[in-house]
Amino acid sequence: MSVETILIRYRVRLEHLSEHLLLLRAVHDEMSRRRPAGLSYVTFQLDDGRGFVEVAVGPELPGPLPALESFRRYRADLEARCEEPATFDFTVVGSYGFGE
């Protein structure tokens, strides 16, 4: 089973920032409770307060994410909350303890 990595960078509209943060916290809270096997998922809020980077690592992504009710709520209107959604392909140059 191969491990995949997805990186998503986006910027949230100011009027949706509070809602977005609540939805993200719900996703991370549900993952902490359910502990989906083989999945690593991190969200970074950038210094501007509205920019975010999410990284998911696991087999056959999106893996267990769509099965989480909180993730479905989070994704339901994500594009409407965002100004600049973008997904990137990338090459890992080096890594220690992340997704091995």
C-alpha positions in Angstrom: 0.0 0.0 0.0 1.6 3.3 -1.1 1.4 6.5 1.0 0.0 9.6 -0.7 0.5 13.2 0.3 -1.9 16.1 -0.6 -1.1 19.7 0.0 -3.8 22.4 -0.3 -3.3 26.1 0.0 -6.1 28.6 0.1 -7.3 32.0 1.4 -10.6 32.4 3.3 -12.8 35.4 2.7 -12.8 37.6 5.8 -16.5 37.4 6.4 -16.2 33.5 6.6 -13.1 33.3 8.8 -14.8 32.6 12.1 -17.1 30.0 10.6 -14.2 28.4 8.8 -12.1 28.1 12.0 -15.1 26.4 13.8 -15.5 23.9 11.0 -11.8 23.1 10.9 -11.7 22.6 14.7 -14.6 20.2 14.4 -12.8 18.2 11.8 -9.7 17.9 14.0 -11.7 17.2 17.1 -13.6 14.3 15.3 -10.3 12.9 14.0 -8.9 13.0 17.6 -11.9 11.1 18.9 -12.1 8.5 16.0 -8.3 8.2 15.3 -8.5 7.1 11.6 -5.8 4.6 11.1 -2.9 5.5 8.8 -4.0 9.2 8.4 -1.9 12.2 9.2 -3.6 15.6 8.7 -2.4 19.0 9.7 -3.8 22.5 9.1 -1.6 25.6 9.3 -3.1 29.1 9.5 -0.7 31.5 7.9 0.5 34.8 9.5 -2.0 36.9 7.5 -4.8 35.1 9.4 -6.8 34.2 6.3 -4.3 31.9 4.5 -4.3 28.2 5.2 -2.2 25.2 4.2 -3.5 21.7 4.8 -1.4 18.5 4.4 -2.9 15.0 4.4 -0.7 11.9 4.4 -2.1 8.4 4.1 -2.9 5.5 1.9 -5.4 6.0 -0.9 -6.3 9.6 -0.1 -8.8 11.0 0.6 -9.0 7.8 2.6 -11.2 8.1 5.7 -11.8 11.8 5.5 -15.1 11.7 3.5 -16.5 9.3 6.1 -16.2 12.0 8.8 -19.4 14.0 9.3 -17.4 17.1 10.3 -15.2 16.8 7.2 -18.3 16.7 5.0 -19.7 19.8 6.6 -16.3 21.5 6.3 -16.0 20.6 2.6 -19.7 21.4 1.7 -19.2 25.1 1.0 -15.4 25.4 1.2 -15.1 27.0 -2.3 -17.7 29.7 -1.4 -15.7 30.5 1.8 -12.4 30.8 -0.2 -10.9 33.4 -2.5 -7.9 31.4 -3.7 -8.3 27.6 -3.4 -5.4 25.7 -4.9 -4.0 22.2 -4.8 -0.4 21.6 -5.7 1.6 18.6 -7.0 5.0 18.6 -5.3 8.1 16.5 -4.7 9.4 15.8 -1.2 13.0 16.8 -1.1 13.5 15.5 2.5 11.4 14.4 5.4 11.9 13.1 8.9 9.1 11.5 10.8 6.4 12.8 8.5 4.5 10.3 6.4 7.1 7.5 6.3 
